């Protein structure tokens, strides 16, 4: 069977979603969410059959762009977005034996284009966040360097590169090409297009996605010397920019006042966001673009999901190198900036136990306890004996409980053997065991309703893999952060120790806090953690003995089932108002 080029076999491409996500605010791709000029809409509404049946002609847009950038029309090359313009540079000037030099972190597409060619892509990391490492970049120029890429303002870090640094790089690169990606330059104010006449090796890529809000139409362009443009035209796809994009670009350039409005809104919105983000952030980085990069430390996942539940999608870098715990938030208009800030304010918090509260484990964990016991003992273990052991407290971990029951009956089995047999039954080979018998005890619809007023977290004795399996299986992971599992507490500080409750409080800084649990250990952890415990009767035990035991350990209420939580919280809110 034939294979693609060797250079792309181990590459990762740029994945894009198949459908536009349905969020109140989509701020994960730095689009201008204020939208294009009304003149753009009017221009597109005037599209005729002629605009569709003939190939596009670029004379008018070339004249407009040349005038705006104060260059000749021969120095402009339209492209289907700035990333296509960058790809043209690679396909025209870079060969396999060359290397390309850039900083990291930065826009990912040049790295992909380099990988496609098979040339070396050298990345110079920032030594100080986020001070552009111009001197280090220059030190890495060698005889194989063919192209140096600068993005200003840089994405995702946000800082604009100063003119002195650009000039230093240009002076050190007289025999190399320098490509400056100015996708976000409208928000920074300073372009380097004036340097092209003095530095023929300089090329500038521009986009009309982030400032003129044409991301859905894909319009970008290159500014370069006429000689370089002639070379670039040898490799381009003819007519890659369609007539609709051309008409939209012309209309955008006819309404610079709309661009000025968008830029002014972003400038003021950044002030609102910086103030709103600061209470939860370790560092809000200064930005010269239309986005803000913020380091939230170990609160990053909590903030990300808090925003998601408010209908706000931002970019979460997770554990990405150099960007650990960082979120990149596109900057909207001032009204929506205030909505973001309000969405991050402290709220009441609900902490859920999982087993018996969120998930019915009577035919999973409980079955695995009995089956493991019976495997090693040859005897039948009744559900009543399991229940009695649970009621004692101190046996929240089901491996510990199984070991306890076997040891009590003088059956000598190692703890590791018990774990191995238990997991084979419960987890199976790859999540195919008793875990598939589980059912949710609270509907996704109820969780959606709760998320409108409350933050939600999980404190469970489950292993992390099994907790994540349940959340992903039912599509409810977005509602919960943090999720404290068996592996998280220091040794000896799992339930009933309140360490998990206190850790959740440290990360979330909530107002009122409720902890839902179905065991006396859960209520003990709630009481010791200084939060209000709410007992829940699990499916396998609706008896009065458990109800009394939960109340005795400090539960403010005991629910027949978790679905009754909404009703209880409404009652509590009504009592607060009445008092």
PLY file of the C-alpha trace (Angstrom):
ply
format ascii 1.0
element vertex 579
property float x
property float y
property float z
element edge 578
property int vertex1
property int vertex2
end_header
0.00 0.00 0.00
1.27 3.49 -0.85
2.06 5.92 1.98
2.24 9.72 2.26
5.52 11.60 2.42
7.81 10.49 5.24
7.94 14.04 6.59
4.25 13.99 7.57
3.93 10.41 8.89
4.42 11.42 12.55
3.00 14.93 12.30
-0.06 16.18 14.08
-2.36 18.36 12.03
-4.54 21.25 13.13
-7.87 19.77 14.18
-10.99 21.86 13.72
-14.57 21.18 14.95
-17.14 19.96 12.43
-19.88 22.15 13.88
-19.97 25.63 15.35
-20.37 25.24 19.13
-23.50 26.73 20.67
-22.16 29.11 23.31
-23.30 32.55 24.34
-19.72 33.72 23.84
-17.22 31.86 21.65
-13.87 33.31 22.69
-11.48 30.41 22.06
-10.17 31.40 18.60
-9.63 35.16 19.00
-12.30 36.09 16.45
-13.76 39.59 16.56
-17.10 38.63 18.13
-18.44 42.16 17.60
-18.81 41.22 13.96
-18.04 42.95 10.68
-19.09 46.37 9.45
-22.73 46.71 8.34
-21.26 47.60 4.95
-19.95 44.03 4.70
-23.41 42.57 5.23
-24.83 44.93 2.63
-22.11 44.01 0.13
-22.76 40.30 0.57
-26.50 40.82 0.17
-25.77 42.38 -3.21
-24.04 39.25 -4.54
-25.33 38.28 -7.98
-25.02 35.25 -10.20
-22.19 37.01 -12.03
-20.14 37.01 -8.81
-20.54 33.26 -8.60
-20.24 32.06 -12.19
-16.99 33.89 -13.06
-13.59 33.57 -11.43
-12.71 36.50 -9.14
-10.74 39.52 -10.28
-8.48 41.16 -7.70
-7.76 44.60 -9.16
-10.00 46.62 -6.84
-8.97 44.89 -3.62
-5.28 45.19 -4.59
-5.71 48.94 -5.05
-7.52 49.25 -1.70
-4.89 47.26 0.18
-2.02 49.07 -1.50
-3.54 52.43 -0.56
-4.17 51.39 3.06
-0.65 50.03 3.46
1.05 52.79 1.45
2.74 50.40 -0.98
2.36 49.61 -4.69
-0.15 47.05 -5.90
2.74 44.86 -7.01
3.72 44.43 -3.36
0.40 42.83 -2.33
-0.61 39.17 -2.68
-4.14 38.15 -1.55
-4.53 34.78 0.18
-7.20 32.58 1.71
-6.36 33.71 5.23
-3.00 34.67 6.73
-2.09 31.02 7.28
-2.31 30.36 3.51
-0.10 33.41 2.97
2.45 31.92 5.39
2.28 28.59 3.58
3.06 30.38 0.30
6.28 31.66 1.87
7.30 28.14 2.88
6.49 26.69 -0.53
8.39 29.44 -2.32
11.54 29.98 -0.27
12.18 27.00 2.06
13.78 23.70 1.06
14.14 20.42 2.94
17.77 21.01 3.92
16.98 24.45 5.42
15.92 25.30 8.93
13.23 27.73 10.06
13.63 29.74 13.26
10.82 30.92 15.54
10.02 31.41 19.20
7.83 29.14 21.30
5.05 29.32 22.25
3.64 30.92 19.13
1.22 30.30 16.26
1.36 26.59 15.40
0.77 26.59 11.62
4.36 27.52 10.59
5.57 24.43 12.47
3.07 22.31 10.54
4.16 23.80 7.22
7.81 23.14 8.08
6.94 19.55 8.92
5.17 19.15 5.59
8.31 20.20 3.73
10.50 18.11 6.01
12.82 20.93 7.03
14.03 21.56 10.57
11.86 23.86 12.70
13.97 25.38 15.49
12.04 26.85 18.41
13.59 29.34 20.84
11.74 29.38 24.17
11.02 32.50 26.17
13.38 32.85 29.11
11.10 35.40 30.78
7.31 35.51 30.46
6.57 37.20 28.08
9.61 39.20 27.01
10.42 38.47 23.38
13.82 36.64 23.32
15.35 38.59 20.43
18.97 38.01 21.45
18.44 34.25 21.87
16.73 34.12 18.48
19.71 35.83 16.86
22.15 33.44 18.61
20.35 30.50 16.98
20.75 31.79 13.42
23.19 29.52 11.56
24.26 28.78 8.01
21.20 26.56 7.43
18.67 29.16 8.57
16.53 30.21 5.61
13.50 31.78 7.28
12.89 33.58 10.58
9.31 34.01 11.75
8.14 36.72 14.14
4.53 37.07 15.28
3.61 40.45 16.70
1.56 40.71 18.77
2.43 37.12 19.51
-0.24 34.45 19.83
-0.87 33.16 22.47
1.31 35.32 24.71
-0.10 38.68 23.60
2.95 40.95 23.63
3.93 43.21 20.72
7.57 43.07 19.62
9.39 46.38 19.90
10.90 48.02 16.80
14.46 47.82 18.16
14.21 44.03 18.43
12.78 43.72 14.92
15.60 45.88 13.54
18.21 43.82 15.39
16.86 40.64 13.86
16.70 42.15 10.38
20.29 43.39 10.63
21.42 39.92 11.71
19.44 38.21 8.93
20.53 39.94 5.75
20.96 36.60 3.93
17.75 35.07 5.31
14.09 35.78 4.82
12.18 37.32 7.71
8.41 36.84 7.88
6.45 38.98 10.33
2.94 37.77 11.08
0.90 40.89 11.89
-2.48 39.19 12.30
-3.23 41.17 15.48
-1.47 44.40 14.56
-4.65 46.52 14.47
-4.88 46.19 18.25
-1.20 46.99 18.85
-0.92 50.01 16.59
2.58 49.53 15.16
3.19 47.79 11.84
6.60 47.13 10.28
5.44 47.46 6.66
7.51 50.64 6.32
10.70 48.55 6.63
10.10 46.50 3.47
11.67 49.08 1.16
14.87 49.03 3.24
14.91 45.26 3.84
14.02 43.30 0.68
14.24 40.05 2.66
11.26 41.13 4.81
7.70 39.88 4.22
4.59 40.67 6.25
1.51 38.46 6.59
-1.82 40.09 7.40
-5.27 38.73 8.21
-8.71 40.36 8.18
-10.16 37.76 10.57
-9.30 39.18 13.97
-9.86 42.89 13.32
-12.37 43.16 10.46
-14.28 40.02 11.64
-14.01 38.11 8.33
-12.86 34.81 9.89
-15.71 32.91 8.23
-14.75 34.25 4.79
-10.97 33.72 5.07
-9.18 36.76 3.70
-5.51 37.51 4.26
-2.59 38.88 2.28
1.17 39.26 2.06
3.14 42.50 1.76
6.58 42.03 0.22
8.94 43.43 -2.38
7.71 43.18 -5.96
10.50 40.69 -6.67
9.38 38.40 -3.84
5.72 38.73 -4.85
6.65 37.59 -8.39
8.34 34.49 -6.93
5.38 33.79 -4.64
2.94 33.95 -7.56
4.72 30.97 -9.11
3.45 28.62 -6.38
0.04 30.02 -5.44
-3.30 28.41 -6.20
-5.02 30.68 -8.75
-8.28 32.22 -7.57
-7.96 30.78 -4.03
-9.67 33.91 -2.63
-13.35 33.82 -3.59
-15.49 36.73 -4.76
-17.52 36.89 -1.53
-14.34 37.32 0.53
-13.07 39.97 -1.88
-16.31 41.97 -1.70
-16.32 41.71 2.11
-12.70 42.88 2.30
-13.42 45.89 0.06
-16.47 46.85 2.14
-14.44 46.48 5.37
-11.75 48.82 4.11
-14.47 51.33 3.23
-15.53 51.48 6.90
-12.40 52.06 8.96
-14.57 53.75 11.60
-16.07 50.35 12.43
-12.59 48.94 12.96
-11.74 51.89 15.22
-14.90 51.17 17.24
-13.95 47.50 17.67
-10.40 48.39 18.72
-11.65 50.94 21.26
-14.13 48.42 22.71
-11.37 45.82 23.09
-9.14 48.36 24.83
-11.81 49.20 27.41
-12.98 45.59 27.76
-9.46 44.47 28.65
-9.56 46.76 31.69
-12.85 45.18 32.81
-11.51 41.66 32.28
-8.21 42.29 34.03
-10.13 43.44 37.11
-12.56 40.51 36.92
-9.88 37.87 36.36
-7.40 39.06 38.99
-9.11 37.60 42.13
-8.79 34.06 40.73
-5.58 34.46 38.72
-1.94 34.03 39.60
-1.01 36.32 36.71
-2.96 38.29 34.11
-0.44 38.97 31.35
-0.39 42.31 29.55
-1.77 41.96 26.06
-1.41 44.09 22.94
-3.87 41.87 21.04
-7.61 41.16 21.24
-7.16 38.40 23.79
-5.83 38.02 27.32
-3.60 35.16 28.46
-4.04 34.39 32.15
-2.29 31.90 34.44
-4.80 30.53 36.96
-2.48 28.00 38.60
-4.38 25.05 40.06
-7.64 26.99 39.67
-7.42 26.78 35.85
-9.81 23.88 35.36
-12.26 25.35 37.87
-12.28 28.72 36.07
-12.53 27.06 32.64
-15.60 25.04 33.65
-17.11 27.97 35.52
-16.97 29.90 32.25
-18.29 26.95 30.25
-21.30 26.68 32.52
-21.96 30.37 31.91
-21.95 29.72 28.15
-18.44 31.10 27.58
-15.90 29.05 25.57
-12.24 30.02 25.96
-8.96 28.33 25.06
-7.65 26.01 27.78
-3.97 25.11 27.30
-4.09 22.46 30.04
-0.61 21.03 30.56
0.89 22.40 27.31
4.58 23.24 27.70
5.21 26.88 28.76
1.44 27.45 29.03
0.53 25.16 31.91
-2.68 26.25 33.68
-3.21 29.14 31.25
-6.46 30.21 29.63
-6.58 32.48 26.59
-9.72 34.59 26.54
-10.80 36.50 23.45
-11.87 40.03 24.33
-15.47 40.93 23.43
-17.28 44.26 23.70
-17.66 45.96 27.08
-21.11 44.57 27.86
-19.96 40.98 27.38
-16.70 41.67 29.23
-18.84 42.60 32.24
-20.81 39.37 31.77
-17.54 37.39 31.91
-16.43 39.22 35.05
-19.83 38.63 36.69
-19.69 34.93 35.74
-16.45 34.52 37.69
-17.77 35.97 40.93
-18.00 33.70 43.96
-21.14 31.53 44.20
-22.55 28.83 46.46
-20.93 25.44 45.93
-22.29 21.88 45.90
-19.80 19.06 46.52
-21.01 15.64 45.38
-19.88 12.24 46.50
-20.20 9.87 43.54
-21.16 6.38 44.70
-24.75 6.17 45.90
-25.22 9.90 45.31
-24.52 10.50 41.62
-24.22 6.89 40.55
-26.12 3.71 41.51
-23.38 1.24 42.47
-25.58 -1.55 43.82
-24.79 -3.68 40.75
-21.20 -2.53 40.31
-19.05 -1.76 43.37
-21.35 -3.59 45.79
-21.50 -6.57 43.43
-17.71 -6.53 43.06
-17.32 -6.59 46.88
-19.57 -9.65 47.20
-18.09 -11.44 44.17
-14.50 -10.84 45.34
-15.33 -12.06 48.84
-17.01 -15.16 47.46
-14.09 -15.88 45.10
-11.61 -16.13 48.00
-13.90 -17.50 50.70
-16.18 -19.85 48.84
-19.01 -18.42 50.95
-21.96 -16.19 50.19
-21.76 -12.56 51.31
-25.11 -10.92 51.89
-25.85 -7.27 51.02
-26.78 -6.81 54.70
-23.24 -7.61 55.88
-21.80 -5.10 53.39
-24.25 -2.50 54.63
-23.37 -3.16 58.29
-19.66 -2.70 57.53
-20.35 0.55 55.69
-22.39 1.84 58.63
-19.42 1.39 60.98
-17.51 4.18 59.24
-13.83 4.19 58.33
-14.33 1.77 55.40
-15.12 4.19 52.59
-12.66 2.43 50.24
-14.26 -0.75 48.88
-10.92 -2.55 48.65
-10.43 -1.88 52.37
-13.96 -3.04 53.10
-13.50 -6.30 51.17
-10.19 -6.96 52.96
-11.85 -6.21 56.31
-14.67 -8.70 55.70
-12.30 -11.47 54.59
-9.93 -10.83 57.51
-12.86 -10.81 59.96
-13.83 -14.27 58.69
-10.17 -15.38 59.07
-9.59 -15.80 55.36
-5.97 -14.93 54.62
-5.67 -13.09 51.31
-3.16 -10.36 50.44
-4.46 -6.86 49.85
-2.94 -6.83 46.36
-4.75 -10.04 45.40
-8.03 -8.48 46.54
-7.41 -5.34 44.46
-6.51 -7.40 41.38
-9.63 -9.59 41.58
-11.90 -6.66 42.47
-10.67 -4.55 39.53
-10.95 -7.44 37.10
-14.61 -7.70 38.00
-15.44 -4.02 38.31
-13.28 -2.43 35.60
-12.67 -5.41 33.32
-10.15 -5.12 30.52
-10.99 -1.57 29.47
-14.05 -0.29 31.28
-16.11 -3.33 30.24
-16.82 -4.79 33.69
-19.50 -4.17 36.32
-18.97 -0.41 35.84
-21.27 -0.61 32.81
-24.12 -1.66 35.14
-24.14 1.79 36.75
-26.91 4.33 36.22
-27.00 8.05 37.01
-28.98 9.08 40.07
-29.32 12.69 38.93
-30.19 13.63 35.37
-27.97 15.76 33.12
-30.93 18.13 32.84
-30.95 18.64 36.63
-27.20 19.24 36.59
-27.67 21.85 33.85
-30.27 23.58 35.99
-28.04 23.48 39.08
-25.06 24.87 37.13
-26.99 28.09 36.45
-26.80 29.08 40.13
-24.13 26.90 41.74
-20.56 25.79 41.23
-20.18 22.03 41.55
-17.30 19.79 42.58
-16.73 16.12 43.42
-15.04 14.48 46.42
-15.01 10.71 45.95
-13.05 7.68 47.05
-13.07 6.37 43.49
-9.83 6.02 41.53
-9.44 8.92 39.07
-9.76 6.73 35.98
-13.11 5.36 37.14
-14.46 8.77 38.14
-13.49 10.25 34.76
-15.07 7.27 32.98
-18.44 7.97 34.57
-18.33 11.71 33.87
-17.36 11.22 30.22
-19.78 8.32 29.70
-22.71 10.53 30.64
-21.31 13.74 29.13
-21.36 15.64 32.44
-17.66 16.38 33.03
-18.12 20.08 32.20
-20.17 20.63 35.36
-17.59 19.59 37.96
-14.32 21.12 39.11
-12.32 20.27 41.03
-12.77 16.50 41.05
-10.95 15.05 44.06
-10.41 11.28 43.74
-8.66 8.51 45.63
-5.18 9.45 44.35
-5.33 13.13 45.35
-5.20 13.26 49.19
-1.85 12.72 50.92
-1.36 9.21 52.28
-3.78 8.46 55.12
-5.93 11.56 54.44
-8.72 10.07 52.33
-12.30 10.01 53.59
-13.47 10.38 56.33
-10.60 12.88 56.65
-11.89 16.28 55.42
-8.73 17.02 53.38
-10.67 16.74 50.10
-13.37 19.15 51.28
-10.80 21.70 52.39
-8.85 21.37 49.14
-12.00 22.07 47.14
-12.71 25.14 49.29
-9.14 26.39 48.75
-9.49 26.21 44.97
-13.04 27.52 44.65
-13.34 30.19 47.40
-17.15 29.76 47.54
-19.90 31.33 49.60
-22.24 28.72 51.12
-21.14 25.08 50.71
-23.16 21.84 50.72
-21.69 18.32 50.61
-23.93 15.47 49.43
-23.01 12.02 50.71
-24.62 8.67 51.45
-22.41 7.44 54.32
-21.56 8.49 57.85
-17.98 9.04 56.63
-19.26 11.64 54.14
-21.17 13.52 56.83
-18.17 13.37 59.17
-15.95 14.83 56.41
-18.50 17.59 55.78
-18.74 18.51 59.46
-14.96 18.47 59.96
-14.50 20.50 56.77
-16.85 23.20 58.06
-19.54 22.75 55.38
-23.19 21.72 55.48
-23.74 18.01 54.93
-26.79 16.76 53.05
-27.45 13.05 53.36
-28.73 10.98 50.44
-30.26 7.52 50.81
-28.64 5.26 48.17
-30.78 2.85 46.11
-29.61 -0.17 48.12
-30.59 1.34 51.47
-33.65 3.52 52.01
-33.96 2.50 55.65
-34.53 4.60 58.75
-31.31 3.36 60.39
-29.19 5.07 57.73
-31.33 8.20 57.84
-30.84 8.49 61.60
-27.11 7.77 61.30
-26.64 10.52 58.69
-28.55 13.01 60.82
-26.55 12.00 63.87
-23.35 12.86 61.99
-24.63 16.37 61.28
-26.64 16.18 58.04
-28.95 19.19 57.78
-31.36 17.11 55.70
-31.58 13.59 54.29
-32.91 13.18 50.74
-34.79 10.15 49.46
-32.88 10.56 46.20
-30.46 13.02 44.64
-33.09 14.38 42.22
-34.76 16.00 45.24
-31.77 18.32 45.67
-33.23 21.06 43.48
-36.36 21.16 45.59
-34.36 21.30 48.83
-32.15 24.14 47.59
-35.16 26.17 46.51
-36.63 25.69 49.99
-33.35 26.85 51.58
-33.27 29.93 49.32
-36.87 30.78 50.17
-36.10 30.52 53.89
-33.11 32.85 53.47
-35.29 35.43 51.73
-38.00 35.09 54.38
-35.47 35.67 57.16
0 1
1 2
2 3
3 4
4 5
5 6
6 7
7 8
8 9
9 10
10 11
11 12
12 13
13 14
14 15
15 16
16 17
17 18
18 19
19 20
20 21
21 22
22 23
23 24
24 25
25 26
26 27
27 28
28 29
29 30
30 31
31 32
32 33
33 34
34 35
35 36
36 37
37 38
38 39
39 40
40 41
41 42
42 43
43 44
44 45
45 46
46 47
47 48
48 49
49 50
50 51
51 52
52 53
53 54
54 55
55 56
56 57
57 58
58 59
59 60
60 61
61 62
62 63
63 64
64 65
65 66
66 67
67 68
68 69
69 70
70 71
71 72
72 73
73 74
74 75
75 76
76 77
77 78
78 79
79 80
80 81
81 82
82 83
83 84
84 85
85 86
86 87
87 88
88 89
89 90
90 91
91 92
92 93
93 94
94 95
95 96
96 97
97 98
98 99
99 100
100 101
101 102
102 103
103 104
104 105
105 106
106 107
107 108
108 109
109 110
110 111
111 112
112 113
113 114
114 115
115 116
116 117
117 118
118 119
119 120
120 121
121 122
122 123
123 124
124 125
125 126
126 127
127 128
128 129
129 130
130 131
131 132
132 133
133 134
134 135
135 136
136 137
137 138
138 139
139 140
140 141
141 142
142 143
143 144
144 145
145 146
146 147
147 148
148 149
149 150
150 151
151 152
152 153
153 154
154 155
155 156
156 157
157 158
158 159
159 160
160 161
161 162
162 163
163 164
164 165
165 166
166 167
167 168
168 169
169 170
170 171
171 172
172 173
173 174
174 175
175 176
176 177
177 178
178 179
179 180
180 181
181 182
182 183
183 184
184 185
185 186
186 187
187 188
188 189
189 190
190 191
191 192
192 193
193 194
194 195
195 196
196 197
197 198
198 199
199 200
200 201
201 202
202 203
203 204
204 205
205 206
206 207
207 208
208 209
209 210
210 211
211 212
212 213
213 214
214 215
215 216
216 217
217 218
218 219
219 220
220 221
221 222
222 223
223 224
224 225
225 226
226 227
227 228
228 229
229 230
230 231
231 232
232 233
233 234
234 235
235 236
236 237
237 238
238 239
239 240
240 241
241 242
242 243
243 244
244 245
245 246
246 247
247 248
248 249
249 250
250 251
251 252
252 253
253 254
254 255
255 256
256 257
257 258
258 259
259 260
260 261
261 262
262 263
263 264
264 265
265 266
266 267
267 268
268 269
269 270
270 271
271 272
272 273
273 274
274 275
275 276
276 277
277 278
278 279
279 280
280 281
281 282
282 283
283 284
284 285
285 286
286 287
287 288
288 289
289 290
290 291
291 292
292 293
293 294
294 295
295 296
296 297
297 298
298 299
299 300
300 301
301 302
302 303
303 304
304 305
305 306
306 307
307 308
308 309
309 310
310 311
311 312
312 313
313 314
314 315
315 316
316 317
317 318
318 319
319 320
320 321
321 322
322 323
323 324
324 325
325 326
326 327
327 328
328 329
329 330
330 331
331 332
332 333
333 334
334 335
335 336
336 337
337 338
338 339
339 340
340 341
341 342
342 343
343 344
344 345
345 346
346 347
347 348
348 349
349 350
350 351
351 352
352 353
353 354
354 355
355 356
356 357
357 358
358 359
359 360
360 361
361 362
362 363
363 364
364 365
365 366
366 367
367 368
368 369
369 370
370 371
371 372
372 373
373 374
374 375
375 376
376 377
377 378
378 379
379 380
380 381
381 382
382 383
383 384
384 385
385 386
386 387
387 388
388 389
389 390
390 391
391 392
392 393
393 394
394 395
395 396
396 397
397 398
398 399
399 400
400 401
401 402
402 403
403 404
404 405
405 406
406 407
407 408
408 409
409 410
410 411
411 412
412 413
413 414
414 415
415 416
416 417
417 418
418 419
419 420
420 421
421 422
422 423
423 424
424 425
425 426
426 427
427 428
428 429
429 430
430 431
431 432
432 433
433 434
434 435
435 436
436 437
437 438
438 439
439 440
440 441
441 442
442 443
443 444
444 445
445 446
446 447
447 448
448 449
449 450
450 451
451 452
452 453
453 454
454 455
455 456
456 457
457 458
458 459
459 460
460 461
461 462
462 463
463 464
464 465
465 466
466 467
467 468
468 469
469 470
470 471
471 472
472 473
473 474
474 475
475 476
476 477
477 478
478 479
479 480
480 481
481 482
482 483
483 484
484 485
485 486
486 487
487 488
488 489
489 490
490 491
491 492
492 493
493 494
494 495
495 496
496 497
497 498
498 499
499 500
500 501
501 502
502 503
503 504
504 505
505 506
506 507
507 508
508 509
509 510
510 511
511 512
512 513
513 514
514 515
515 516
516 517
517 518
518 519
519 520
520 521
521 522
522 523
523 524
524 525
525 526
526 527
527 528
528 529
529 530
530 531
531 532
532 533
533 534
534 535
535 536
536 537
537 538
538 539
539 540
540 541
541 542
542 543
543 544
544 545
545 546
546 547
547 548
548 549
549 550
550 551
551 552
552 553
553 554
554 555
555 556
556 557
557 558
558 559
559 560
560 561
561 562
562 563
563 564
564 565
565 566
566 567
567 568
568 569
569 570
570 571
571 572
572 573
573 574
574 575
575 576
576 577
577 578
